Amino acid sequence: MMEPMPINFIEIESMKKFFYPESIVLVGASENKNKIGGKILNAIVSCGYNGTIYPVNNKREYVNDIKCYPDVTSVSKKIDLAIISVPAPLVLESISQCAECNIPYAIIISSGFSEAGNSGKNLQLELKNILRNHSMRISGPNAEGFYAANNNLVATFSPGIRIKNKNQEIKHVKINKSIGLISQSGGLGFSFYERGKLVNLDFNYIVSTGNQVDLEISDYADYMLGQDDTAALLMYVESFINPKRFVEIAKNALKSRKPIVMIKTGRTDVGTRAIASHTGAIASSSRIVDAVLEDCGVIQGYDQSELLDITAALTQNPTPNGTRVAVISASGGAAVWMSDALREEKYDLPILTKEHQNALSKFIPSFGSVINPIDTTAHMFGKGIADILEMVIQFDYIDAIVLAVSLANTQRLVNEGERIASLIRSVEKTILIYSYTVPSDESVQLLRSFGLYCFTSIRGCVISLNALRDYGKAYFFEKNNTKISSINSNTKSDSVSLIESSIKKIIPEFHSKKILRKYGISSVDEGIARNIQDARAIASQIGYPVVLKAHSSDLAHKSDAHAVILNINNDAELEASYKKIINNVKDFDPSLVIEEMLIQSMAGQGIEMIMGIQVDKDFGPIVMIGAGGIFAEVLEDVVLAPAPLSLEKGWELISRLKISKILSGVRGNPPADVEALVDAIVRFSILANDLHEVISEFDVNPVIVHPKGQGISIVDALCVKR
């Protein structure tokens, strides 16, 4: 099992007053339980909050037999938390009063701010102005409140948390792990709680963030992850207010093995439009977000049930050491179906050794299977699933086990549940339980008492195994982080000077390659010519055959203008090509004047790849590697990752490409020099990290990867100044 590293989260000590207030003022309190102020008051009182509540309503003396105040300043008591539930135009006055009374925290439930057009945006700006002059922290506006289980505080109007009778004890039963839940959608956040309770997941915190005018997801995540009783976070996120801070928190969570499971919405144009109308936020590119989240160990899901399955798996299981899985089932059909699903996700189901098959066959009828999947049938010879599991656990060529059983009644668990749980706890091996029949409530409760989770769909089970695999991989890359140390200490400053000396935003190929060379990324022999005489001299020095290209900051894509000619074999061909390119460019764009030509040696044979850098406004420098050439944008066989990369991560990225099979050598072609390619992409990522403040993009296409031992050649490059 991966040992967690001790991590000190940047704990906001005073946030304890937010989740554990000793006193609350509720502005907009009502006896009418159909109104939001009435629902919140009823929830706080009914669910057993032990602190003091001060309702504010200028039309009543008492609300629910609790003394009422006309405004916040009239309370004249020390207050830890204010909850504001009044129409948007009245919020500013209430918040100003809270600030006057030195209330440290406020939740604004009211909507009608940045999500509601220009007038709402102006209100939100006024709210920010109030905050600038005070130390008070605000949750919301447009929030649905929060839930703190250990404090029995239900500060929300959501129906997702069941209201108990005031005199009825709240049974807050923990299994072994608690989950913090942070959501930019109040309705969805509390629905996760409701669904999670049905499958016996335990939540210690739930927060609806609203528009995040002040407190934002990183603040809540930082606090929750710093609590000993939080084992994982489940998050619904539309946008990041402070992306780089969130990444830092997520990396700390990965180091301490506190998983973060997330649904990140706004992945499409329509979804992004909906976000803008929902919280007034702007979303980042989904591919970049995916790459960044993967890098810091955040596991994404795309369905509520899937997210709950993943969260359960990550909080209750060790990560697998490999992809070799054994399936044990009493149903042949379930065994086959599960095996197919696993194979489609690139898992191996090793055939068991003859010795192990013989051992199992003593207990499994001949019409069963002892190969893998293991079909025990319903007619085992005096042995139960626990006995089979105990044997298979010992097989050192199996990394994970899936038990596919029927839990429609509790008899199997009554007979074997405790022993199965004991076996699962005794080994550092991933073991998941899937019921192919609808599990009875009693079975689910029994599993819970054993600290086990029951998957009710094959997809949910396999996706959760993927999550465990991916989380283990992210942890591996966090711990194994080999850097390249052969880059000159002056490289960064020299490169910055070169970029800043450029008058134009687009730095043409020859000068872009100069930057690459400074980082140890090799290029073909080449030179710049301002006339045909220079061109002949350079070609003579390089040696024919050569390539001739137009060289200009105003011509980013030379192939579009037919401004590249290959395989020029002598001076006569060179002169003809020189004239042809000038004419081609004139035909393409009469305003373009080509004053320079680039003469290059012809690169040897190899596989065309592409490397790229994009400096994202939220997450900083992102590197791309993939299949290159003129069809790179069409094929889209690329992977992205935040810079800088370790050598281990460089190898892993290339292994994920479809073209990696071609790089390894197929159909009689020799394997390519992948080691040289990995070295180049890692160096390129260091360049990205060094220069992201002065560049916005950097394309290297194609990179020719020659046969093993022969290195790479950079054929074309283009840097864009910030």
N, C-alpha and C positions, 0 to 999 in steps of 0.2 A: 504493500500500500504506500502511496506517496505521502511522506511525512510533511505536514503543513509547516510553513515557516512562520515564526512569530512576527506579526506585523502590527505596528502602531498606526491605526487610522487617525486621521486628523479630527479627533472627536470634538464636537462642539458641545462642551460641557453644559452650557446653559440650555441646550435643546431638551434637556431632561424636563425643564419647566414646560416645554411644549407638550410632550407626551405624558408627563406626570404632574400636571398642575394641581396645586393645593386649592386654588380658587379660580372660578370661571365667571366672567360676565357674558351674558347672552343678550345681545342687542337685537330686538325684534322678536322677543319671546312672546308666545301666544298660548292660550288654552285650546285653541282650535287645532286639533291634530291633523287636519287636512292642509294646514299651512306649514311651510317649511320651518318657521320658528317654533311652531307647536310640536312638530315631529322631532326636532333636535332636542328640545327640552324633555319630551317624553322619553326619548332614547337614553339621555344622560341619567335621568332619575331612575327609570325602570331597570337599567342594566347594572345598577349597583355602584355607581361612582360615589366615593366616600368623601370627596372634597366639598367645598361650599359653592353654591350656585347663586349668582346675583342676576335675576332677570331684569331687563330694561324694556319698559313699554310705557310711554308717557300718557297712555289712556287708561291704565289700570293701577290699582294699589297692590293687588295680589294676582299671581298667576299660579294655578295649581296649588293654592295655599302657601305659596312662597312669596315673601315680601318683594314687591316690584319697585323699580326706581325709574324716574322720568328720563334720566340720561346717565352716561358713564360717570361724569364728574360728581354726581350725587351719591355715588356708592361710598366714597371716602374710606375704602378698605384696600389692603394690599391685594392686587389681582395678578395672577400669573398668565392667564390666557383670556383673550376676548374672542367671541364668535359673533360675527356681524352678518345678520340676515335681514337686511332692509333694502328697499329699492335703490338701484345704483346711484341716483342723484343725492341720496342721503348718506351714502357710505363715507364720503370725504369728511363730513362733520363728525361722524362717529369715530373715524380713525384719528382725527385730530384730537378728540377728547381722550382717546386711549393713549396717544403719545404724551398728552399733557399729564396724564396720571401715571406715566412711567410703566405702563403695562409692557412687558418684554415681548409678548407674542400675540398675534391676532390672525384669525382665519376669516377671510371674506368669502362667504357662501354666495353672495349676490352675484348675478350675471349682469351683462350689459356693458362690458368693458371692451378690450381690444378685439374680442370675437364678434363685436356688434357694430362694425362700421366706424366711420370717422368720429362721431360723437363719443362712442365708447372708447376709442383710442385716446381721445383728448382727456377723458376722465382718468384713464390709466396713467397718462403722463402726469396729471395733477397728483395722483396717488404717489408716483415716484418722487415728485418734488417734496411731498410731506416727509417721505422716508429719508431724504437726503439730510434733513435737519434733526433727525431723531435716531436713536439706537434700536428702536422697535423693529422686529422682524415680522414679515407678513407672509402668510400662506394664501394662495389664490391670486386674484379674485376668480369667480366662476368655479369654485371648488366645491367638493361634496363632503369635505370634512375628513375625519380620521378615526381610527380604532386602535386603542392600546390595550391588548388583552390582559397584560399583567396588572393593569390599573383599573380594569373593568370600565374603561371609558369609551363609550360609543358616542363620539361627537360628530354625528352625521345624520342626515335625513334619509339615507339609503335604506330601502326595505331589505337589502341583501343581508343585513345582520339582524337576526331574529330578536325581537323585543321580548324579554322575559318579564314575568310578573315581579313587582318590586320586592315581594317577600320570598321569591323563589331563588334559591342559590344558583349562581351561574356555574355550570360544570365546565371548567376549562381544563380539559384533560390533554396532556402532552403525550406524544409518543416519545421519540428520542431527538427529534430535530424540529426547530421552529423556523418559519419562513417570514421574511418581511416582504410586503407587497406595496409597490409604488406605481401609481397609475396617473397618466395625464387625462384619462377619462374616468370620471367618478363612477358612472354607471357600470362600465366594464370592470373597474377595479374591484368593486364590491361584489360583482357577479363571479369573479374569480374566487373570492372568499366562499361564496355560497356553493359553487361547484366543488371547490376543494374540500369543504367539510363533508360533502357526500362521499368522498373517497378517503376520508379520514386524514387529510393533510392539516397540519397545525400552523396557524398564523399568529405571530406575536404583534405585528404592526401592519396597518393598512393606511395608506395616505393617498388622497386625491389631490393632486398638485394644482389643478386649475391652470390659470394663465401664467403662473410663475413670475409675477411682477418682482418678487424678491427671493424668497426661498424657492429653490428649484430642485430637480431630481437629484443632483449631486449632493446637496445638503442632507437630504433624507437618507440617501444611500450611504453616505459617509457615517452618519450617526448610527444607522441600523447595523451596518457591518462592524462597527466598533463595539457592539454589545455581545457579550458572551452567549446570550441565548438566541442569537440569530445565526443560523447555519447557512442560509442562502437567501437570495433576493429573487423575486418574480416581478417583472416590470412590463408595463404597457407604456411605450414611448412614441411620441409623434415627432418631437424635435429636441435637440440638445441646446440648452442655453449657454452652457460652458463646456463645450465638447472635450477640450484638452484636460480639464479637471476631472471629468467623468472617466476618461481613459486612465488617468493616474489612479483613481479610486479602484477601477476595475482590475488594474494590474496588481494593486495591493491585495485585492480580494483573491485573485488567482494565486498569489504567493502564499496566502494563508488558507487556501483551499475552501473558500466560501463562494460557491458557484453563483453566478448571476444568469438568470434565464429571462429572455426578453422577446417580446413581439415589437418590432419596429415598423410602424405603419408609415404611410406616405410614400410607398414604393413606386407608385405610378403617377402620371400627370393628374389623373382624376383624384387619387388619394391625396396628393399634395394640395390640390384646390380645396378639398374638404378640410384639411388641416388648417389652411389659412382662415376658413370660416369658423373653425371650431375653437382654436386657441390663438389665432392671429400670428402663428409661427411660420417660419420658412424651413423647408426640409433640405437636407443634403442629398447628393447622389446616392442612390441605394447601393450601388456596387462598391463605392468607397466606404460607406458605412459598414457594409458586410465585412469588408476586408479588415477594417479597424477593429470591429467587435470580435472577429475571429482571433485577431492577434492578441487581444487582451483577455481571451478566454470566455467571452460572453457567448452563451449558447442561445441561438434563436429558434423559435418555433412559430408556426403559422396558423394555429388553431387552439381554442381554449383547452380542449381535452388533451391535446398534444403537449401543450405547455405544462399542464399539471402533471402529466405522466413523466415528462423530462425532469421537472423539479423533484418529484418523488425519487426518481432513479438516482439523480445526482446527490441527494442528501442521504441516501440509504445504501449506497453501493460503492465498492472500490472501482477504480477504472480498470479496464482490461489491459493486459500487457501485449496483446496482439489481436488478430482477427480470426482465430481458430475457435469455432463454436460447436458445442454438442447440444443436440435437442433431445430431451427425454419426454415421451408422451405416452399416455394410455390410449390415444386415438391416432390411428394411422393417418387419417385425413388431416388432422391438425398438425401432425409431424411433418407431412409433405408440404402443406401450405406454409408453415413457418420456415421450413428449409428453403423453399423457393424465395420467400421474402428476404431471407438472410443473404442468399446468393446474389440477388438483385442489388443488394447494398454492398457487394464486394467482400462478403465474409466467406471464409473457408469452412467447410464441414469435413474435417479429416476422417477418412475411414479408420475405424479403430483397429489396433493391432490384433493379430490372431489370438494372442494370449488373453487380451482383454475381451474379445468376442467370446472366447471359450468360457471365461469366468462369468460373463453375463448370461450366456445361454443356459446355464444351470437353473436360472430363475425365470427365463422368458420362453414362452412356447415357440415351437418351430415356425408357426405362422406369424410370429412377431418379427422384429428386426433388431439385430445387435451390431449393425454396421455403423450407423450414424446417418440419419436420425435413428434414435433408439425407440422402437415401438414396443412398449412393454405389454400391450393389449390389456384387456380387463381380466385376464386369466393367469396372472403371475403365480409361480409355484411357491407360495408361502412367504414371498417377500413383498415389501411395499416400495413406493417411490423413494422413501428415505434411504432404503438399503442400496438401491441403484445409484442414487445421488452420492452416497458415501463412497461408492466405488469410483464413479466417474470423476469426482473431485480430485482424486489422486493422480489422474492421467496428466502427466506434465506437458503433453502436446495439445492440451485443451486450455484456452484462455478464458472462456466464458461458457455458461450453461443456461439454457432456457428450459424451464419446466412448464410444459403445456399440459394442463390438467383440467378436470371438471370440478368446480367448486359450487355446483348447484345445491349441494347439501353439505353439512358440516362434518360428516362422518370421517372423511379422510383427514381433515385437520384435527379433529378430536383425537384420532388415533396416532397421527404422525406429525402434526403441525409443530409441536414443541421441538421434536427431534430435528425436523427439517430446518427450523430456525437456528437451532444450536449448530448444525452442520454449516449453515451459511455464515454464521458469525465466526466459525472456527478457522476459516481460510480467507486469504486475500485473493479471492477469485470472484468475478462478476457472475451473480446468479439471479436471474429474473424469473418471476412466476406469472404465467399467463393462463387465464381461465377461458376455455373455448365455449363454455356455457355461461349463462348469466350467473355470477356468483351471488349466493344468498347474503342477506345483510349479516347473518350470523357468521358466515365465512369471512366476510370483510372485517368484521369486528375482531374475530379470532386472529386473523393475520395482523391486524393493528396491534393487538396485545403482544404479539411476538416481534413487533417492530418490522413487519414486512408489508409490502405493497403488492396489490393485485392488478395486473394489466388486463383490460377487457377487450383489447383489439390487437391483432397481429401487428398492424401498422404502428400503433402506439408503443408496443413492446420493442419493435425493431428500431424505430426512430429514437427511442430512449437509449438503446444500446449504442446507436450512432453518437448520441450526445455524450455518453460516457467515454466513448473512443475519442471524440473530438476534444473533450475537456482534458483527457489525459495527454493528448498530443500538445495542446496549448501549454500545459504545465511543463511538459518535456522541453519545449522550446524556450520557456521562461528560465529554466534551470540550465539548459545547454545552449550557451550563447557565445560561440567562438567568433572572435572579431579578426579582421585583417589589420595588421599593425604596421605594414610596410609603406604607408602613405606619408610623404614628406610633410613636416610640420608647417612649411610655408605654402603648401598647396592651396589651402582655403583662401588665404589673403591674396595670393597671386591670381587665383581664379576670379575672385570678387573684383579685383582691379581690372581684369580683362573684360569682364561683363559690363562694368560701369563705364568703361571707356567707349563702349559702343554707342553711337549716336542714335541708331534705330533699335526698335524693340526686337526685331528678328535678327539674330546673330547667324550669319551664313555658315555653310558647312565647314569650310576650312578652319575658321576660328572656333566653331563649336567643338571640332575634333581636338583643337589645342587644349581645351578644357579637359576633355576625356583623357588625353595623354598625361596630363598632370596627375590624374588619379590612377595611372597605370593601366589604362584600357587602350589596347593597341589598335592601330589603324593601318590602312594601306599606305604605301609611298605615294606622295602627291606634292603638287606645287601650284602656285597661282601665276597665271599669265595675263598680261594686259594687251598683248598683241600676238600675232602668229609666230614672230621670231622667238619670243619668250616660250611659247608653247612648244616649239620644236626643240629648244634647248632642254626644257624639262623632260620631254618625252625621251630624248636621247640619254639623259642622265638616268631616268627610271628604267628605260628599256621597253621596247614594244613587246606585246600589244598593250595599248593603254585605253583609258576611258576619258572622254571629254564631256564636261558639264558646264552649263551656264552657272555663274556664281554671283548671286545678288541677294541682298536683304529683301528685295521686293518680289522675289520669286521663291516662295516657300516650297511649292510642289512642282519640281522641275519636269517630272514626267507628264504632267498635264499640258505643258507647253512643248512637248517633244524636244526638250533641251538637254537630253542625255544620249550620247552615242557610244556604244560599246565596241570592243574588238577592232580598234584602229591599229593597223599593222605597219604603217610607214608614214613618212612626211607628207606624201601626196594625199593620202587618205585623211591625215590630220588637218591639212589646209582646207580640204573640201568639207570636212565635218565642222570646222570652225565657222565657215561661211553659212553652212546649213543651219546650225543652231541659232545664229544671229537672225536669219530670215524666219525661222520657226517662231522665235520669241516675238518678232514684230507682228507676225500673223496672229499670234495668240493675244497680244496686247500691245498695240502701237505705241502706247505711252512708256513702255518699259525700254530702258537703254542698258544694254549689257556691256559693262566696262571691263569685266574680268571673266576669265575661264579657269576652271579647275581641271588639271590633268592628273589622272590617277593610274596606278598600275592595275591591271585586271586581277581581281581576287580569284583565288583558286576555287575549285569545286567544294560545295558544302551545302548545308541546310540553312535556309533563310529564317532568321528569328527577328523579333522586334523587342526593344527595350524602351520604356518611356517613363517620364516623371510628370506628375500633375500636382501642383501645390494647391491643396484644397483649403478653402477659406475657413473651414471648421477644424479639420484634423491635420493640416500641415502637409508635408511631402509624402506622396504616395507613389510607389514604383510599380511598373507593369512589366511583365515578361510574357512572351507568347510567340505564336507562329507569325513570321514576318513576310515581307515582300509586298507587292502591289495589292494583294488580296487580304491583307491583315485586317482591315476594317470589315470586310465581308465575312471572313471565317470566324472572327471573334474568339479564337482559341487563345485566351489570355487569362492570367491570374494577377491579382493586385495584392499589395501588402504595404503597410506603412514603413517608412524608412526610419533608421537604417536596418538592414537585415544581418542576421548571423549567417555563417556558412551553412549551418544545419537547416535554417529556414530557406536559404537559397536552393539547396538540393530538393527540399520538400516541395517548393513551388513548382520547380521544373517537372517533378514527378507527376504533378496533377494535370499537366497539359496533355491533350490528345496526341500532340506531335512528339511527346516523350518516347512513344514506341518507335517512331522513325529515328529519333536521336540514338536509341539503343542499338540500331542496326537491324534492318529487315530486308528480306528478299535479296540476299547476297550483298547488300550494301554494308560497308564497315560501320561500326559504332562511331558516333561523333565525339568530339572532344568536349564532353559535358563538363568536365572539371574546369576547363578554361572558361566555359560559359558561366558556370556558377561563380567563379572568381570575378568575372566581369560584372555580373548583376549585383554582387555584394559591393564591389567598388562603386558601381553606379549609384547604389543606395546611400553610400557614404557621401558621395557628391550631392545627392538630393538633400540629405540632412544638413550638409554644410552650407549649401547655396540657396535654400528655400526662401530666404528673405530677399534675394535679388533676381530670382527667376520665377516664372510662372509655369513653364513647360519645358520639356527636353525630350525630343524624339530621336531614337537611333534605329534606323530601319533602311536596309536590312543589316543585321549582324550575321555574317557568314560563319557558321560553325563547321570547321574542317574536320576531317577524320581524326580519330583519337591520337593525341600527341602532336598535332599540327596547329593547335590554337584556334583563334578566331580572327576575323577581319571586320573592322567597322567600315562599311561602304558608304553610308550616308548618315548625317546627323544634323539636327536643327535645334538650337536653343532659343527660347523666347524670354526676353528680359522682362522683368516685372514692371 
